[in-house]
């Protein structure tokens, strides 16, 4: 049985539908990505949103996001990023976050695979962290299904992506999570957002990916910069192994900031 997963990340939406981030209007590019998903991959099994959903972190913005997702809500799973308010996420998506406190995580089994989402939000910080309690929760989830291959989502990538300014705001104290992944060969894939660019790496037996934003893309220079790559999303096809690809909008959105 083949399972199709779509990941979108770093939408950076505003309550103001005309809001822009670094020169990019975030709602139009987000809606364009949704239309492309509907056209190309609308038969997905799950849509995973991996954080930084609301740049302003307002409840109204999350409610607008919920409305935009429409009938897809039941197939959605969400983890927060550093630009997310957990209380407002819970209010806007009560069916996805029935717990009233604690990390906003998820775990689901589909086909032969298990998909797990971690909460790497560190309040008041741009960088992230996965604390000891959450690591123990992850161990418990692995032990429940020791033969299931794992696709693990987290907002902040647990490895350096070799862009200095982005690595400085990555996952703080990633060592413990990396050790757990290395010691758990059933974790086959780790996928993150946060860095607004595509990256491929490795931790032990696990392939590591990052995914473009649905709005502005970050550059590869050592200081903060942007590039002109189009907004995009990632798909995974899960069967006896995993297959993944990034899909982008065909045109660079109007107003996209140039590298600086």
Secondary structure, 3 states (H helix, E strand, C coil): CCEEEEEECCCCECCCCCCEECCEEHHHHHHHHHHHHHHHHCCCCEEEEECCCECCCCHHHHHHHHHHHHHHHHHEEEECCCCCCHHHHHHHCCCCCCCCCCCCCEEEEECCEEEEECCCCCCCCCCECCCHHHHHHHHHHHHHCCCCEEEEEECCCCCCCCCHHHHCCCECCCHHHHHHHHCCCCEEEEEECCCCCCEEEEECCEEEEECCCCCCEECCCCCCCEECCCCEEEEEEECCCEEEEEEECCCCCCCCCCCC
